[in-house]
Amino acid sequence: MQQAIIGFHLDEEQHWVADLACGHTQHVRHMPPWQNRPWVMTEQGRQEKIGMMLECKKCDVENFE
């Protein structure tokens, strides 16, 4: 299920996590070549992604049950 990003925070390992409108979270790591998200490395880049839709796998599971 698509959910909007409403904010970001760092986890205990200092990896960026997107806060989603549904209340769930999703890691948004920049780890080339597997995950190419250079925008997450800057405040401006993260702010530009507020409102972007991400697939929330936790919502998918909850809605499937």
C-alpha positions as CSV (number, residue, x, y, z in Angstrom):
1,M,0.0,0.0,0.0
2,Q,1.4,3.4,-0.9
3,Q,1.9,5.8,2.0
4,A,3.3,9.3,2.0
5,I,6.6,10.2,3.7
6,I,5.9,12.7,6.5
7,G,9.4,12.9,8.1
8,F,12.7,11.2,8.7
9,H,14.8,10.1,11.6
10,L,18.1,8.2,12.3
11,D,17.9,4.8,13.8
12,E,20.3,3.5,16.5
13,E,22.8,2.5,13.7
14,Q,22.7,6.0,12.2
15,H,20.7,4.8,9.1
16,W,17.9,7.1,7.8
17,V,14.4,5.9,8.3
18,A,11.3,7.4,6.6
19,D,8.3,8.1,8.8
20,L,5.1,7.3,6.9
21,A,1.6,8.8,7.2
22,C,0.3,5.4,8.3
23,G,2.5,5.4,11.4
24,H,4.9,2.8,10.1
25,T,8.5,3.4,9.2
26,Q,10.8,2.3,6.3
27,H,14.6,2.4,6.0
28,V,15.8,4.6,3.1
29,R,19.5,3.8,3.0
30,H,22.0,5.0,0.4
31,M,24.1,1.9,-0.1
32,P,25.2,1.7,-3.8
33,P,25.0,-0.3,-5.9
34,W,22.1,-2.0,-4.2
35,Q,20.2,1.0,-2.9
36,N,20.9,4.3,-4.7
37,R,19.4,7.1,-2.7
38,P,22.0,9.9,-2.6
39,W,19.2,12.4,-1.7
40,V,18.9,10.9,1.8
41,M,22.4,12.1,2.7
42,T,21.4,15.8,2.8
43,E,18.7,17.7,4.7
44,Q,17.6,19.4,1.5
45,G,17.3,16.0,-0.3
46,R,15.2,14.6,2.5
47,Q,13.0,17.6,2.7
48,E,12.3,17.4,-1.1
49,K,11.0,13.8,-0.6
50,I,8.4,14.8,2.0
51,G,5.1,13.7,0.5
52,M,6.7,11.1,-1.8
53,M,4.8,7.8,-1.8
54,L,6.5,4.6,-0.7
55,E,5.2,1.1,-0.6
56,C,4.5,0.2,3.0
57,K,4.9,-3.6,3.3
58,K,3.5,-3.5,6.9
59,C,0.3,-2.0,5.7
60,D,0.1,-4.7,2.9
61,V,0.4,-7.4,5.5
62,E,-2.2,-5.8,7.9
63,N,-4.7,-5.4,5.1
64,F,-4.1,-8.9,3.8
65,E,-4.9,-10.6,7.2
